Amino acid sequence: MSKKLQQNGLFESSRMMLPEHREAYILHQEQLAPRTRPSLDAQAADEMSRLLSNSMVLGDRVTITLFHEHDDISYTGRVLRLDRPARTLRLLTDDGNRDLQMNLITGVTPAGEWMDE
């Protein structure tokens, strides 16, 4: 009897992987690995703080990017409240109010539009 048909030989002889499957597997493993949060320099933090304050005082719309392990999350709206001791802010979006943790913010950019109330 053939050696391939004995014990686990049939499965041992069929361990071939196509290059496109290998690439897909590697990409999948990279997506499963958690990302690390980028560190912000002082100038970027000051600019983000200025944009958040202008949004609260002047009503400017901003786009806030939050860090997430797998993919960044962006929200666009107007800052209603900054709670510095609790490190949170309340953002008025088109879908309603959102409370965001300030330590997860990785970027703030002006949205370029005014929000009608």
For each residue, the residues with C-beta under 8 A, 3 or more apart:
1: 5 6
2: 5 6 9
3: 6 9
4: 9 10 13
5: 1 2 9 10
6: 1 2 3 9
7:
8: 11 12
9: 2 3 4 5 6 12 13
10: 4 5 13 14
11: 8 14 15
12: 8 9 15
13: 4 9 10
14: 10 11
15: 11 12
16:
17: 21 22 25
18: 21 22
19: 22 23
20: 23 24
21: 17 18 24 25
22: 17 18 19 25 26
23: 19 20 26 27
24: 20 21 27 28
25: 17 21 22 28 29
26: 22 23 29 30
27: 23 24 30 31
28: 24 25 31 32
29: 25 26 32 33
30: 26 27 33
31: 27 28 70
32: 28 29
33: 29 30
34: 69 70
35: 67 69 70
36:
37: 67 104 106
38: 67 106
39:
40: 44 45 48 106
41: 44 45
42: 45 46
43: 46 47
44: 40 41 47 48
45: 40 41 42 48 49
46: 42 43 49 50
47: 43 44 50 51 108
48: 40 44 45 51 52 105 107 108
49: 45 46 52 53
50: 46 47 53 54
51: 47 48 54 55 60 62 108 109 110
52: 48 49 55 56 62 79 82 89 108
53: 49 50 56 57 82
54: 50 51 57 58 60
55: 51 52 58 59 60 61 62 78 79
56: 52 53 78 79 80 81 82
57: 53 54
58: 54 55
59: 55 78 114 115
60: 51 54 55 78 110 111 114
61: 55 76 77 78 110 111 112 113 114 115
62: 51 52 55 76 77 78 79 108 109 110 111
63: 74 75 76 108 109 110 111
64: 74 75 76 77 91 100 105 107 108
65: 72 73 74 105 106 107 108 109
66: 72 73 74 75 100 101 104 105 106
67: 35 37 38 72 104 105 106
68: 71 72 73 104
69: 34 35
70: 31 34 35
71: 68
72: 65 66 67 68 106
73: 65 66 68
74: 63 64 65 66
75: 63 64 66 91 93 98 100
76: 61 62 63 64 93 94 111
77: 61 62 64 91 92 93 94 98 115
78: 55 56 59 60 61 62 91 92 115
79: 52 55 56 62 82 89 90 91 92
80: 56 90 91 92 97
81: 56 89 90
82: 52 53 56 79 89
83: 86 87 88 89 90
84: 87
85:
86: 83
87: 83 84 101 102 103
88: 83 99 100 101 102
89: 52 79 81 82 83 99 100 102
90: 79 80 81 83 97 98 99 100
91: 64 75 77 78 79 80 97 98 99 100
92: 77 78 79 80 96 97 115
93: 75 76 77 96 97 98
94: 76 77
95: 98
96: 92 93
97: 80 90 91 92 93
98: 75 77 90 91 93 95
99: 88 89 90 91
100: 64 66 75 88 89 90 91 104 105
101: 66 87 88 104 105
102: 87 88 89 105
103: 87
104: 37 66 67 68 100 101
105: 48 64 65 66 67 100 101 102 108
106: 37 38 40 65 66 67 72
107: 48 64 65
108: 47 48 51 52 62 63 64 65 105
109: 51 62 63 65
110: 51 60 61 62 63
111: 60 61 62 63 76
112: 61
113: 61
114: 59 60 61
115: 59 61 77 78 92
116:
117:
